[in-house]
Amino acid sequence: MLVLVTGATGFLGRRVVRQLQEHGHDVRCLVHTPGRERMFPDRTVDIHYGSVLDADVLSELFYDVGAVVHLVSTIGQFRGVTFDQVNRQGVANMVASAVANRVKHFIHVSVIGATNDPAYAYFYSKWRGEREVADGGVPYTIIRSSLMFGEGDMFINPLAALTRVFPLVPVVGSGRNRFQPIAVDDVARCIVSAVDREDLRGKTIEIGGPQQLSYNEIMAIVARTMGKRRLRIHLPMWLVYLAAATLGRLKKRPLATAGQLRMLATRNVAEPGTVEQIFGFTPRTLEGNIEYVKTIGFGEGLRVAMGSMPSRIRDH
């Protein structure tokens, strides 16, 4: 079956493409930035260029497509791009094209925390995108993931950078809020498994790793992995928001916005054992699977602490 993947060159997308191919699927990729497709071996995927906001591009994209894996999303509003444009309207455009071309299965990847609460702009846009899928008339599965980790991630790597640079590592608030980190390769495995499964159609599934960990516990795991002993200094939320808002005015694309930091205070966990029950495997733990953090040097850590992510660490 030919599977169309949007966001194919991203952190999760490149892994989804590889696993789809390993499972015998033909893959078509929608690539936003020409040149990014060089990560895929020549002629192993069918490449189309463009945006999910371009109706002309989508009209030529869906021929012979049996299933769609929609990954395109934005977690920040930069350079005139808004949450609503990408996380809702982009989804609506994809769903309309999928319906018009009688796509058999639409896999939409969302996030745990998606909510009908406009106070959380990103989560609200993800919830509205889910509604476009559920109400759009296409056979669908929505997969909500907890925070993903893996080489190139934007969650564990920044924590490792702070651990490399500072003897006292700053923590937003109490650090007691709980997360359920899941390996990005395990998320890709769930997505690829869902493509051919009719029993998952019409369902919204929340997935996370095997452990529910507090922010403090996650930071301790990062420090142990790096062979560092670090104390934590807990900063009041208002002070961190102020710093993030100031940095946001100085940089076109800051490492973290005030809104993103606010989301750290929301509980981000799934029901225990969901991956095992639905997909038949146990996802890997955080500890023992983040060796990549050891490669972050002091200079790179300093750049991250100043609000910039080196391309060697995040190349997507």
C-alpha positions as CSV (number, residue, x, y, z in Angstrom):
1,M,0.0,0.0,0.0
2,L,1.2,3.5,-0.8
3,V,1.3,5.6,2.4
4,L,1.5,9.4,2.3
5,V,3.6,10.9,5.2
6,T,3.5,14.7,5.9
7,G,6.3,16.1,8.1
8,A,8.4,13.2,6.7
9,T,11.8,14.8,7.4
10,G,11.1,15.8,11.0
11,F,12.1,14.2,14.3
12,L,9.3,11.6,14.2
13,G,8.7,11.6,10.4
14,R,12.0,10.2,9.3
15,R,11.6,7.3,11.7
16,V,8.0,6.6,10.5
17,V,9.2,6.6,6.9
18,R,12.0,4.1,7.6
19,Q,9.7,1.7,9.5
20,L,7.0,1.9,6.9
21,Q,9.5,0.8,4.3
22,E,10.7,-2.0,6.6
23,H,7.1,-3.2,6.7
24,G,6.8,-3.3,2.9
25,H,4.9,-0.1,2.3
26,D,5.6,2.3,-0.5
27,V,6.0,5.8,0.8
28,R,5.2,9.3,-0.6
29,C,6.6,12.2,1.4
30,L,5.4,15.8,1.5
31,V,8.6,17.9,2.0
32,H,8.2,21.6,2.9
33,T,11.9,22.6,2.4
34,P,13.6,21.3,-0.8
35,G,16.9,19.6,0.1
36,R,15.7,18.0,3.3
37,E,14.8,14.9,1.4
38,R,18.5,14.1,1.0
39,M,18.2,12.2,4.3
40,F,16.4,9.4,2.4
41,P,18.4,7.1,0.1
42,D,17.9,8.0,-3.6
43,R,14.7,6.8,-5.2
44,T,13.4,4.9,-2.1
45,V,10.6,7.4,-1.5
46,D,8.3,9.5,-3.8
47,I,9.0,13.1,-3.0
48,H,6.5,16.0,-3.4
49,Y,7.3,19.5,-2.3
50,G,4.9,22.0,-0.7
51,S,2.8,22.9,2.2
52,V,-0.4,21.5,3.8
53,L,-1.8,25.0,3.4
54,D,-1.5,24.9,-0.4
55,A,-4.6,23.4,-2.1
56,D,-2.9,23.1,-5.5
57,V,-0.1,20.9,-3.9
58,L,-2.6,18.7,-2.1
59,S,-4.7,18.2,-5.3
60,E,-1.7,16.4,-6.9
61,L,-0.6,14.6,-3.8
62,F,-3.2,11.9,-3.2
63,Y,-3.3,9.8,-6.3
64,D,-3.1,6.1,-5.5
65,V,-2.7,6.8,-1.8
66,G,-4.2,4.2,0.5
67,A,-3.3,5.7,3.9
68,V,-2.1,8.9,5.3
69,V,0.2,9.6,8.3
70,H,-0.2,13.3,9.2
71,L,2.6,14.6,11.3
72,V,2.9,18.3,10.3
73,S,2.5,20.5,13.4
74,T,4.0,23.6,14.9
75,I,4.7,24.1,18.6
76,G,5.5,27.8,18.2
77,Q,4.2,30.8,16.3
78,F,7.1,32.2,14.3
79,R,7.5,34.1,11.1
80,G,3.8,34.7,10.6
81,V,2.9,31.0,11.1
82,T,0.1,30.5,13.6
83,F,-1.1,27.5,15.6
84,D,-4.5,27.7,13.9
85,Q,-3.0,27.7,10.3
86,V,-0.9,24.6,10.8
87,N,-2.5,22.6,13.6
88,R,-6.1,23.1,12.5
89,Q,-6.4,24.4,9.0
90,G,-3.6,22.3,7.7
91,V,-5.3,19.2,9.2
92,A,-8.7,20.3,7.7
93,N,-7.0,20.6,4.2
94,M,-5.5,17.1,4.5
95,V,-8.7,15.6,5.6
96,A,-10.7,17.2,2.8
97,S,-8.3,15.8,0.2
98,A,-8.3,12.4,1.9
99,V,-12.1,12.2,1.7
100,A,-12.1,13.4,-1.9
101,N,-9.6,10.7,-2.8
102,R,-11.2,7.9,-0.8
103,V,-8.2,7.3,1.5
104,K,-8.8,4.1,3.5
105,H,-7.1,5.3,6.8
106,F,-6.0,8.6,8.1
107,I,-3.5,8.4,11.0
108,H,-3.3,11.8,12.8
109,V,-0.6,12.3,15.4
110,S,-1.6,14.7,18.2
111,V,-0.4,15.2,21.8
112,I,-1.5,14.3,25.3
113,G,-3.0,17.5,26.7
114,A,-5.0,18.5,23.7
115,T,-7.9,20.4,25.2
116,N,-10.9,22.5,24.4
117,D,-9.4,25.4,26.5
118,P,-8.3,28.5,24.6
119,A,-6.1,29.5,27.5
120,Y,-3.6,26.9,26.3
121,A,-3.2,28.1,22.7
122,Y,-1.1,25.1,21.4
123,F,-3.1,22.4,23.1
124,Y,-6.3,24.1,21.9
125,S,-5.1,24.1,18.3
126,K,-4.2,20.4,18.6
127,W,-7.7,19.7,19.9
128,R,-9.3,21.6,17.1
129,G,-7.2,19.6,14.6
130,E,-8.4,16.4,16.2
131,R,-12.0,17.7,15.7
132,E,-11.3,18.3,12.0
133,V,-10.2,14.6,11.7
134,A,-13.1,13.1,13.8
135,D,-15.8,15.1,12.1
136,G,-14.3,15.1,8.6
137,G,-15.7,11.8,7.3
138,V,-12.5,10.0,6.8
139,P,-11.7,6.6,8.5
140,Y,-9.2,7.7,11.1
141,T,-7.1,6.9,14.1
142,I,-5.8,9.7,16.4
143,I,-2.7,8.9,18.4
144,R,-1.8,11.2,21.2
145,S,1.8,10.9,22.4
146,S,3.4,12.0,25.6
147,L,6.8,13.7,25.3
148,M,9.1,12.0,22.9
149,F,12.8,11.4,23.4
150,G,15.6,10.3,21.1
151,E,18.6,11.6,19.3
152,G,17.8,15.2,18.1
153,D,14.9,15.7,20.6
154,M,13.9,19.1,22.0
155,F,13.1,17.9,25.5
156,I,16.0,15.8,26.9
157,N,18.8,17.6,25.0
158,P,18.1,21.0,26.5
159,L,18.1,19.5,30.0
160,A,21.4,17.8,29.2
161,A,22.8,21.1,28.0
162,L,21.9,22.8,31.2
163,T,23.3,19.9,33.2
164,R,26.6,20.2,31.3
165,V,26.9,23.9,31.9
166,F,25.5,24.7,35.4
167,P,26.4,23.2,38.8
168,L,22.9,24.4,39.9
169,V,20.4,23.3,37.3
170,P,17.3,25.6,37.1
171,V,13.9,24.0,37.4
172,V,10.6,25.6,36.5
173,G,8.3,25.6,39.6
174,S,8.3,22.6,42.0
175,G,9.4,20.0,39.3
176,R,6.8,17.6,40.6
177,N,4.6,17.5,37.5
178,R,4.6,14.1,35.9
179,F,5.4,13.1,32.4
180,Q,5.6,9.7,30.6
181,P,8.5,10.0,28.2
182,I,8.3,7.6,25.2
183,A,11.1,6.8,22.7
184,V,10.5,8.4,19.3
185,D,11.2,5.0,17.6
186,D,8.5,3.4,19.8
187,V,6.0,6.1,18.7
188,A,6.9,5.4,15.1
189,R,6.3,1.7,15.7
190,C,2.8,2.4,17.1
191,I,2.0,4.6,14.1
192,V,3.1,2.1,11.5
193,S,1.3,-0.7,13.3
194,A,-1.9,1.4,13.2
195,V,-1.8,1.9,9.5
196,D,-3.1,-1.6,8.6
197,R,-5.4,-2.1,11.6
198,E,-9.1,-1.7,11.0
199,D,-9.8,-2.3,14.7
200,L,-8.3,1.0,15.6
201,R,-10.4,3.1,13.2
202,G,-12.5,5.7,14.9
203,K,-10.4,5.6,18.1
204,T,-8.2,8.2,19.9
205,I,-5.3,6.5,21.7
206,E,-3.0,8.0,24.2
207,I,0.5,6.5,24.5
208,G,3.5,7.0,26.8
209,G,6.5,5.2,28.0
210,P,6.6,2.5,30.7
211,Q,7.3,5.0,33.6
212,Q,5.5,8.1,34.9
213,L,8.3,10.4,36.0
214,S,8.3,13.8,37.6
215,Y,10.4,16.6,36.0
216,N,12.8,16.3,39.0
217,E,13.2,12.6,38.3
218,I,13.8,13.1,34.6
219,M,16.5,15.7,35.4
220,A,18.2,13.2,37.8
221,I,18.2,10.5,35.1
222,V,19.9,12.9,32.7
223,A,22.5,13.9,35.2
224,R,23.3,10.2,36.1
225,T,23.6,9.4,32.4
226,M,26.1,12.2,31.9
227,G,28.0,11.1,35.1
228,K,27.3,14.5,36.8
229,R,26.1,15.3,40.3
230,R,23.9,18.4,40.1
231,L,21.8,20.3,42.6
232,R,18.5,21.8,41.4
233,I,17.4,25.4,42.0
234,H,13.6,25.8,41.7
235,L,12.6,29.1,40.1
236,P,9.2,30.7,40.5
237,M,6.9,30.4,37.5
238,W,6.5,34.2,37.1
239,L,10.3,34.7,36.9
240,V,10.7,32.0,34.2
241,Y,7.8,33.4,32.2
242,L,9.3,36.9,32.3
243,A,12.7,35.6,31.1
244,A,11.1,33.6,28.3
245,A,8.9,36.5,27.2
246,T,12.0,38.8,27.2
247,L,14.0,36.3,25.1
248,G,11.1,35.9,22.8
249,R,11.2,39.6,21.9
250,L,15.0,39.4,21.3
251,K,15.1,36.3,19.2
252,K,12.9,35.4,16.1
253,R,12.7,31.8,17.2
254,P,13.5,31.3,20.9
255,L,14.3,27.8,22.3
256,A,11.2,28.0,24.5
257,T,8.4,30.4,24.7
258,A,6.4,31.5,27.8
259,G,3.5,29.4,26.5
260,Q,5.6,26.3,26.1
261,L,7.0,26.7,29.6
262,R,3.5,27.0,30.9
263,M,2.7,23.6,29.3
264,L,5.3,22.1,31.5
265,A,2.9,22.6,34.4
266,T,0.2,20.4,32.8
267,R,0.1,16.7,33.6
268,N,1.3,14.7,30.6
269,V,0.6,11.0,31.2
270,A,-1.4,8.2,29.6
271,E,-3.0,5.1,31.1
272,P,-0.2,2.7,32.1
273,G,0.2,-0.3,29.8
274,T,-1.6,1.2,26.8
275,V,1.2,0.4,24.4
276,E,1.5,-3.1,25.6
277,Q,-2.2,-3.7,25.4
278,I,-2.9,-2.2,22.0
279,F,0.4,-2.6,20.2
280,G,1.8,-5.6,21.8
281,F,5.3,-4.4,22.9
282,T,6.9,-2.7,25.9
283,P,8.3,0.7,25.1
284,R,11.8,1.4,26.3
285,T,12.6,3.3,29.4
286,L,14.2,6.7,29.6
287,E,17.1,5.6,31.7
288,G,19.6,3.5,29.6
289,N,18.4,4.9,26.3
290,I,19.6,8.5,26.2
291,E,23.4,7.9,25.7
292,Y,23.3,10.7,23.1
293,V,23.3,13.3,25.8
294,K,26.9,12.5,26.6
295,T,28.1,14.0,23.4
296,I,26.9,17.6,24.3
297,G,30.0,19.7,24.9
298,F,30.3,22.7,27.1
299,G,30.2,25.2,24.3
300,E,27.1,23.6,22.8
301,G,25.5,23.5,26.3
302,L,26.3,27.2,26.7
303,R,24.6,28.0,23.3
304,V,21.5,26.1,24.4
305,A,21.4,27.9,27.7
306,M,21.5,31.2,25.7
307,G,18.5,30.1,23.7
308,S,20.0,28.5,20.6
309,M,20.0,24.8,19.6
310,P,23.1,23.8,17.5
311,S,22.2,22.0,14.3
312,R,24.4,19.0,15.2
313,I,22.1,18.3,18.1
314,R,18.8,19.2,16.4
315,D,19.1,18.7,12.6
316,H,15.4,18.8,11.7
